[in-house]
Amino acid sequence: MTSPQSLSATIKLESIVITPQLQQRSSRQIDLQKENAAFRELADHLTSEPDEFLQMLVEQTMKLCDADTVGISVEEVNDKGDKIFRWVAMAGELKHLIGGTTPRDFSPCGVCVDQNQPLLMDRLDRFFPYFKDAPLPFVEALLIPWGVSEGPVGTLWIVAHSDTRKFDREDVRLMGCLTAFAAGAIRLKQTLLETERAIAAAQVVAAMAHHINNPLQGAMLALFCAKSKSDLSPDVRELILIADAELQRVAGLSAELLRKTTPARSMSSDL
C-alpha cells in the first residue's frame, strides 16, 4: 500500500512553508474597537455557554482575520488506535466538514505542533495530497499551535481559498490571543469534569459510609447490652470485648470517610 508520505516525495515540505513572507508583508491597521468587542463576547460566552465556546471562538476568528474558513484541530486517538487531528470547531465556507480528521504524523497541524510555532503554508495539496479532495482549494493557511498542561494539543488555523486574501503579522498576533482563549476554555472544561468526577466519587463513598454506619451502630448497641450482663463467663466476656474493639475501629474508619466527603458534598451544593 502506498503511504501518504511517498505520494509527496517529489516535493519537500519546506517548499510549501512560506512563514518568512509574514515579515515581508505589510500588516493592516489594528482595530482595537473590533478586537475588544470580540473578546468581550468571547468572555461572556465562556461563562454563559462554555460547551459552545470553541465554536464561538472560530466564528470570532473568522471575523477578526477575514478568513474564508477557520478551524480548531485537537489531537486524539481514533478507534483504530491511530493518532489524528480532529476538526472540533469550524466556521466559514467549509464549516460542514466539522468532525473531519487528518493524520497526526502527516498533516499541517502535526508540523505546526511539532515545531511549536506559527506556520504559513501555501497550496497544501502540493505536499499533502488528500487536500486535493477538499471542496475548495487550501490556497493559503496560517496555523498557530496551542496546548493544555497535561491535556490535549492542537492548532487554531485560518484558510484562504483564493489568492485575494494574504495573511499578515496582525493575523498572527490576533490568533495568538485567541489560542490562549481556546486553551483556557479546554482547561476550564477539564477542571469542571474532574470536579464532577471527584464529587461523584465522594458521594459514592459517603453513601457507603452511611450504609456501614447504620447497622454498625445497631451492632455496637447490642454488644454494649451484652457486655452489661453479669452472668457472662470470662471467655465470652473476652470475645465480646474483642468484637467491641473491632467495631469501634470500623466506626472510626466510617466517621473518617464521612468527614473527608463533607467538603465535596458542600461543593456539590454550591455548584
C-alpha positions, 0 to 999 in steps of 0.5 A: 500500500502506498503511504501518504508520505511517498505520494509527496516525495517529489516535493519537500515540505519546506517548499510549501512553508512560506512563514518568512513572507509574514515579515515581508508583508505589510500588516493592516491597521489594528482595530482595537474597537473590533478586537475588544468587542470580540473578546468581550463576547468571547468572555461572556460566552465562556461563562454563559455557554462554555460547551459552545465556546470553541465554536464561538471562538472560530466564528470570532476568528473568522471575523477578526482575520477575514478568513474564508474558513477557520478551524480548531484541530485537537489531537486524539486517538481514533478507534483504530488506535491511530493518532489524528487531528480532529476538526472540533470547531469550524466556521466559514465556507467549509464549516460542514466538514466539522468532525473531519480528521487528518493524520497526526504524523502527516498533516499541517497541524502535526508540523505546526505542533511539532515545531511549536510555532506559527506556520504559513503554508501555501497550496497544501495539496502540493505536499499533502495530497488528500487536500486535493479532495477538499471542496475548495482549494487550501490556497493559503493557511496560517496555523498557530499551535496551542496546548493544555498542561497535561491535556490535549494539543492542537492548532487554531488555523485560518484558510484562504481559498483564493489568492485575494486574501494574504495573511499578515503579522496582525493575523498572527498576533490576533490568533495568538490571543485567541489560542490562549482563549481556546486553551483556557476554555479546554482547561476550564472544561477539564477542571469542571469534569474532574470536579464532577468526577471527584464529587461523584466519587465522594458521594459514592463513598459517603453513601457507603459510609452511611450504609456501614454506619447504620447497622454498625451502630445497631451492632455496637448497641447490642454488644454494649447490652451484652457486655452489661450482663453479669452472668457472662463467663470470662471467655465470652466476656473476652470475645465480646470485648474483642468484637467491641474493639473491632467495631469501634475501629470500623466506626472510626474508619466510617466517621473518617470517610464521612468527614473527608466527603463533607467538603465535596458534598458542600461543593456539590451544593454550591455548584 
